[in-house]
Every structure is written in structure tokens, then in C-alpha cells.
Amino acid sequence: MNKENERVRVLFSFPLRLGADRICGIAWQQVNGLVAAGADVTVFPSSVARPVAPGVRVSPTLAVGKARLPYRLFGTMRSCAMHDKIVARRIQKLAGQIDIIHAWPLGALETLKTAARLGIPTVLERPNAHTGFAMDVVQKECERLGITLPPDHEHAYDATKLQKEEQEYRQATRLLCPSDFVVKTFIDQGFTKDKLVRHIYGFDEKVYYPSDQPRDPKRGLTMISVGVCAVRKGLHFALEAWLKSPASKDGTFLIAGEFLPAYQEKLAPMLSHPSVKVLGHRNDVPELLRKSDILVLPSIEEGFGLVVAEAMGSGCVPLASEACTEICDHMKTGLMHRIGDVEALTQHINMLHEDRALLERFRAASLEAAPGFTWTAAGRVLLDAYRETIAGYKADAPGRADQSLVGSGATSRS
């Protein structure tokens, strides 16, 4: 077992453009956080959008210099599979030089199989809930709303994608779950707790920090929604709750993010209310959060709810559904509601609209708790998850050896 003061040698495999938007930015932050925590990190990304921390060895799989394979040419699934095969070949030469492999969905199956053959423990990132669960709940909500997702939408039902991800789930030593909500979706699908290991995501405190300007308690409440405006984020619940609340009479609801066209059309009557401001995609989200009183995130499915941490670090109080992790501590740093509970969300908006002293107490508590959810803190938690996985893998070594004597048939079917 690696002792706490020994450097864990990590191979980080990422099948997309490291350092770009959304999960690409999460992966980039993880790499930097791991280095800050003291890990020895080698990264195999498909390509790189921005440099990582000094000392990290980076070897792209689908790029040479500034030239990179365009994913639009082959499609995401095929491109991720190409990345996966390249990583699987490379790690065969690195046996004995890697303590653990951290892989990401859709670009991991061959890598995970090769690592198992070489006796290297692996963790598979789960940036969202179990994919089957996510597809199912989003589909049901779309049907309820009368919306059809485009076939290539990330949460549209895709049997091929789901089958591949489920194969990856089974092959990984552990599944990295960023929230208890994600853990629950896997347990509900029959996975055992020892297959799942917790970690967290974080926020950049140099980007997300509170305003030093005093707030006028007499002005109207400003509520904000940040992120892709998709059904899974539950924006329709937020709009219903806002328009039911007296806060909408003199307050403002800012919506920062791109809409799925059919979803925007469905919500058009509510979006046309004079208190609602549709901003589209924005590059000034940190400033918008600093100027807002509350963040609303009524997701029906979520991985971590990263924007909740960003809001807390900015002094913006979160109102989130129970799918959005345990970062938001109910009645301490913000307010939580059951998924789809518009009445509860309305009451929470009313509460903070009417009681600005309570809003300020939540804001102060959020700022106090926020340092526990920076990317630096997340790097330490992730490194601990690696150590836990490595220790468990070594403890299970006799059982794996027994299986290898009788399980060659199972391996060929995997």
C-alpha cells in the first residue's frame, strides 16, 4: 500500500480536449489539483486546449503540435474509441510505473481491460448519475412536457452509448462518484458500495469570489440560473416558482445559458415575463453571480452541481434540488427542495425575498463553507480516493488471482 507521504503515480486518460469547456474544464482542474496535492501525474488527453501545471507529463493521443483530429469528422464515439485504443497500447509499456489509472466515460473500455490484465487498479469518472437512470428520468420529463430531444442530445436515449458505458462500469476497479446522489443511482442499479468511491469537484477561488460592494436590502431580489438550459436542469420548475412568488413583482430572474430550441419554445410564455431576463451564453458568469442574491438549480438529475460551489464562493445563496449534492446545507448555507417540488421552491424564494437578514446569514455561512470546495481541496480528496482504491485493490488481490484461474470465459465475454 502507498503510504500517505509517498507520491502516487497517476495515469490520467481523458478522451476529449483537456482544458476546454464543461467536463473538459473539470478534467483540467483535476489534473492541476492532483499536482498541488502531491501526486505524480501523466496525462494522455486526446488534445490540449490550455497548458496544465508544471511538472505534468502530457502526451496527446489524437493531436500532434497544433494539429488535432477533428471530432466532427469521425463523431465523438469513434474518436473516443480511437483514443482508448491508443492509451491501452501505451500503458502496456508502463507496467510497474503506474499506481493507478483514472479514465473517463466512452474512452475507457480497452484501457480498463488492459489495466486489469496488467494488475493496475483503475477508477472511472462519473460526472453524472448512472447513464441509464439519467436517460430514463430525462425522457420521462420530456414526455411530460411534450418535448422531443434531438437524437444526438447528450441525454437522449442511446442504446449503444449506454451499453458501452455499462461495460466500462463493470470493468473499472472503482467508480468515482462526486456526490451521494450519484452513489444512490448506482446502488439502485444493483452496484455494491465497495464498487463506489466518493470524491468532489470544486471551484476556482481566484475567479469566483464575493463582491465588496454593500447590498441594498430594499432592492428587488435577483435570482440567477447558470448553465445549459436543458430539461434535466429543471429550469421550468424555477420559472414556475419565480412567477408564483411576489419576488417577481420587483425582482429579476437572470437566465445565463444556451437553450435547447424546443425547450425555449415550450417555456416562451413564462420567459416573456418582464422580470425574466434571458441572457444566452455568457462569459461574465463570475460577475453575474457576485451581483445576484440567489442561485437556483432545481435539477432532476445531476453529477455534482458545480455551479452551486461557484455561487457559494461568490456570495450567492443556492436554492437547489436534492439532486445537487450535499454542498448546500439546508437552512445553513442555502435551501434544498425535493426534485420537482415547485411549491417548496416557491416558499424558499418567498422566504429570502421577505427576510433579507436570513439571506445575509445564509450568504455568510456559504462564504465560510466555500473553501472546503475549491479545486485545491478537491485534488486532495481525489488523491485520497486513489489511495483508498489502491489499498482495496491490493487487499482483493488473492480473489482476483482465484478468478483468473477459472474466469477466462468471462473475460472473453466482457
Secondary structure, 3 states (H helix, E strand, C coil): CCCCCCCCEEEEEEEEEECCCCHHHHHHHHHHHHHHHCCEEEEEEEEECCCCCCCCEECCCCEECCEECCHHHHCHHHHHHHHHHHHHHHHCCCCCCCCEEEECCCCCHHHHHHHHHHCCCEEEECCCCCHHHHHHHHHHHHHHHCCCCCCCCCCCCCHHHHHHHHHHHHHCCEEEECCHHHHHHHHCCCCCHHHEEECCCCECCCCCCCCCCCCCCCCCCEEEEECCECHHHCHHHHHHHHHHCCHHHHCEEEEECCECHHHHHHHHHHHCCCCEEEEECCCCHHHHHHHCCEEEECCCCCCCCHHHHHHHHHCCEEEEECCCCCCCCECCCEEEECCCCHHHHHHHHHHHHHCHHHHHHHHHHHHHHHHHHEHHHHHHHHHHHHHHHHHHHHHCHHHHHHHHHHCHHHHHHC
